[in-house]
């Protein structure tokens, strides 16, 4: 049964059906290996317009181990983020700081380098926790909730922060209520999450089974204000697409947030309705090629791009520089993940399945072997989306 993870309403307004899908980061050793399929539907709450997976995947299956560690991503904005936190939150070296979902401890380690003494965090996955523990002493291997706080007796923190985590969480209100109780009076909160408004703008349908929630600015503001956090600054950044960073403080009362609900629902409906046309356009684009293209970058977004659009038979293979992925098989589309070999891939079109931060790095590498006109991105935002995709976006802009 549907339950909105922001407002707890029990009715959804629109649904996008993406069919039965695997857990794409559970790569296969061979094409005959068995794997489980799950219904993958995206719905929007009738009451608050929050977007989420209708039936979230079991976290015990998803989070046994992790797919990509934080330190492997292009986290260039962290140094600036720490400076902003110090300035906006008036932090000092003795401030008590806690990270929810610290992954491999990458940001905690940076805080440690900046002289902060009282830092700690929590990470549910075993492999990431093991790496974090080597960097920072006070790391817990658990899920963050009130039960965990009561067990560990953690209170009176100056700052709690979380980067790229809330989108994974099932019980959002439970987590934020726990964070509220953990902070001292007027304690501070910093949240960073992917911003789904960009997906509307770019007709991007790369949902991921680990992401339960797909926040817009409106739904995120509603969530924080209803959980007694006063927002005093927010900004967007280019990270894994587009993300929003919220700077807030603990408040004693719930705050109300007004926005145009009917307009929000209209945007979402247009976005959901556009999926079928977009799918046909991608298939037509790939069928027009003399040779099957290959996708450079086998991440969760690029993997689901192939599965959702049903284009596995129109693609030659995935290519990835991560050795732990090479020679594995992507579930459902059953494409092999290969090491880059120009002799086997020459004269083909390249589809970049990497985030914008890495796009230019790959282009510099690939243009030595491929015509620049044969290199496209499949993950917005990007200046090198295929022309049919740009035309779809431009037509939408004309309507507004």
N, C-alpha and C positions, 0 to 999 in steps of 0.2 A: 504493500500500500504506500502511495506517495505521501511524503511529509516534507514540507519545505524546510531546508536547513537554516534559513534565515528567520522566518516568521512562524514556522510550525503549522502553517495552513495545510489542509489535506486535499486541496483540489488544484490541479494544474490547468492551464488554459490552452497551451499548444505543445505538440510533441513532434520531435524529429526522430524517425526510426532509421537506425543505421545497421540493422540486421544483427545476426549472431556473430560475435567477434571473440578472438582469443585475448589473452594477456600478452601483448606484443613484446614485452621485455623478457618473457620466458622463451628464449630462443631454443630452437631444436638442434639436435646433433645430426639428424638425418631426416629425410622427407617422409619416412614411414613411421616416425615417432608419433605417438598419440598426444593429443592436447585437448583441453576443454574449451568449449564455446559458450558464450553467455549473451543474453539479450542486451543490446546496447541502445538505449533510448535516451534522448535528451529532452527534458521538459522545462517549461517555465511556469512559475507559481502564478496562480490567478490573482492572488491578493497583493503580492509585492514585486512580481516580475523577475524574481531571482531565477537564474538558469542553473540546472544541475542534472546529474545522471538520475534517471528514474529509480533504478534499483542498483545501488552501489555494489561494487565487487567486494568480496570478503577481504578485510584488511590483513587477516592472518595469512592469506595466500599471497597478497600483493607485497607485503613488507617483511617477508622472511629474510630476504637480502635485497640490496639495491642495484639499480641498473646503471646509474651514472652518479659519480661522486661530485660534490660541489667544487672541489679543487680542480676538476678537469674542465670546468666551464670558464668562459671569459668573464671574470668578475671584476672588471676594471673599475666599476663604480664603487666598490667596497671602501676604498681609501677615502673617497669623497663622502660616502655615507657616514663613516665614523666621525669625520670632521663635523658633519651636520648634526649628528647625534650629540657630540660634545657641546656644540654651540646652542642648539635649540633646547636641549634638555639640561644644560648647565651641569654636565657630568664632571667628576674629578676622579683621580686614580683609585679612590676608596669606594666609589659608587658600587652598589650591589647590582650586578647585571646578570640576566638569565636569558638564554636562547631556547625557544621552542622549536624542535626539529633541527638540531645543529648539524645533521648529516656527518661529514667526516671532520668537523671541527675547524673548517677553513676560516670562518669569520672570527670565531673565538680565539684562534691562534693570532689573528691580526690584532685583536683587542689586547691580547697579552703582550704583543710586540710594542703596542702603544702605551704600555705601562699600567694597564688596569689589573688590579690584584684580585678583586672579588668577582670573578666570572665563573659561570657554570652553565650547563645546558642539559637537554634531554634528547635522546634519539632512539626510536623504537627498533630500527633495523640492526641486526647483529653485526654485519660487516662494517657498516659506517660507524657504529658505536665504537668498535674496536680501534678504528683509525683515529677517531676523535679523542679517545681516552689516552692515546699516546701524545697528543698535543696539549691537552688540558686535563688536569687532575679530576675536577669535579664535573663528571658527566654521568648521567643516569641512563640506563637501558630500559626504557619504559614508555608508555603512552602518557601524554600530559592531560591530567584531569584533576578534579577535586580529591578523589581517592588517593592519587599519587601525592598531592600536597599534604594531605592529612597524615599520610604514612611517614613522609620525610620531614614534616613540620617546617616547611619553607614559608617565610613571611617577610614583610617589610622590605621588599626589593625596590630599588630606585627606578629600574628600567627592565622591562620585558620586551624582547623583540623577536620577530619571526620573519624569515625570508623564504618566499616560495613554498609555504607550508599550508596555509589555510585552505587553499584549493583542494588539498588532499583530505581534509578533515570532515568526518561524518557529523559529529556533534559540535557544531560551531559555537552555539550558545553555551554549552557546557565548558568548552575550552576558554571562552572569553570571561565567563563568570569566575572560573578558577584563576585566570590571570588577574582579574579585578581584585579578588581576595588576597592574592599573593603580593600585590603592590602596597606600598605605604600610602598614606594620604597624599593626594596630588602626584602619585607615582606616574611614570611615563610609559607609553606603549608605542612601538614602531612596527608597522606591518608592511610587508612587500608581497604583492601577489600579481599574477598575470592579469591584464586588463582586457576583458572580452569585447569591449566597445570596438577595438581595432578589428576584431574578426568580422563584425557586421560590415565595417567599411570596406574590407578587402575580400569578402566572400571566402573566408578561410574556415574550413570545416575540419581542421585537424584536432579533434577532441582526443582525449587520452583516458584510458580506464582508471588511472591513478587520480585523475582530477575529478573529484566529485562535484566541485563547485566551479562555475564560470562567472566570475564577478564582473559586473559593470560598476561604474562609479556610484550609481544610485543604490545598487544592492549592497555594496560594501559599506557605504555611509549608513544605510539603515541598520545593518548588523552591528556596527560599532556604537551607534547612538543608543540603540535599544539596550545595549549592555553597559551603559553608563560610562562611555568614553567620549570626551569632548575633543573633536578634531580641530587642530589649530594650524595645520599646514599639510598640503599634499602636492605631489608632483609626479610626472611620468618619466620613465627612462626606457631606453632601448636595451632590453635584456630578455632573451628567449622570446622574441616577438616584442610586445610592448607591455610594460609593467607599471603599476602605480605604487607609490610609497606614501604611507599615511603616518603622520606624526600626531600623537594624541596624548591626553592625560586622563587620569582617573577622575571621575565625577561622581557625585553622590546621588544624582537622579537621572532617570531616563530622559533622553532628549529626542525631540521629534524632528523628522526630516521630510520636507514636502517636495514632490516632483510630479511630473506629468505622467501618470501611470498609463493612460491610454496611448500616449505617444511612444512610451517604452514598449508596450505590447505590439504596437504597429511595426516598430523596427524589427522586433524579434520574429513576428509573423513573416515579414518580407524576407528576412534572412533564412528562415526555415523553408519557406516556399521556393527559394532560389536554389536549393540543393540539387533538385532533379535536373534542372537546366545546366547547372554547373558541371554535374557529373557527365552528362552527354557531351558537353563542350570539351572536357578533358579527354574523354575517350576518342572523340573525333580528331583532336589535335595529335594524339599518339598514333592513331591509325594512319595518319597522313605521312608518316615517316617511312623511308625505305628500309631502314634498319631499326630494330628496337633500341630505345635509349637505355642508359643505365642511370641509376640514382646514386649520387655521391653523398653519403651520410645516411647511416641506418639508425636513426633515433626513433623515439616513439611517435613523434608527429609525422615523420616521413613514412613510417611503417603503416600507420593508420590511414594516411593519405591514400596509399595503395589499396588497402583493404576496404575502406569505406566506398571508394570510387570504382571498385571492381576492375582494376587495371593490371592485375598480376601477370596476365598472359600477354600484355602489351609492353612489358618492361623486361630487359635482358637480365639484370641482376642489381643488387646493391653493392656499393663499394664503400669500405670504411677503413680508416687508418688505425682503429682500435683493434689490436691483435686478439683481444679476448672475444671479439665478435666474428673475426674472420673464420671462414669455413663453417660457420653455423648457418642454420636455415631459419628464415623469418616465418612465423606461423601464419596459417591461412593462405597467404599468397605463395608460400613455398619457394620464395626467391632465395638464391644463395647469396651470402655476404662474402665478397671477395676482397683480396688485396688489390690495390691499384696496379694494373699492368697495361701499359699503353699498347703493346703489341696485340693484345686480345680485345681491346676496346676502341681502337682507332676508327675514325670515320663514323662515329656514332654521336648522337645528341646527348649532352650531359644535362641532367636535371639535378640541381643542387638541393639536397635535403638537409641543409644546415641552417642554423640561426643566422640572422643578419650580421651578428658580430664576427662570424667566421667567413662570411661570404667572399669578401674581397681577398682574403688570404688564399682561398681555393682558386679564385679566378686567376690570380697571378701565377699559380702553379699550372693550371689547366690550359691557359692561352698559349703556352709553348707547344701544345700538342693538338689543340682543337680551335676551330674558328670561333671567334668571340660571338658570332651570330648563332652558334649552335650550343650556347651555354645559357640555360634558363634556371630560374629559381622556382621552387614549388612551395616555399614557406614565406609568406609575407611577414613584415613589410620588406619590399625589395624593388629595386629599380629595374630588374631583369626578369620580371614575370613575363610569360608568353603574351603575345599581342592580344589573343582572344580574351585573356583574363583582364588585361588592362582595359579592353573595350567594355567588358561587363561592369567594371568599377566606374568607368567614365559615364556610362549610361545612367548609372545610379546617381552620380553627382549632378547630372542634368535635371533629374527629377526634383532635386532639392534646390 
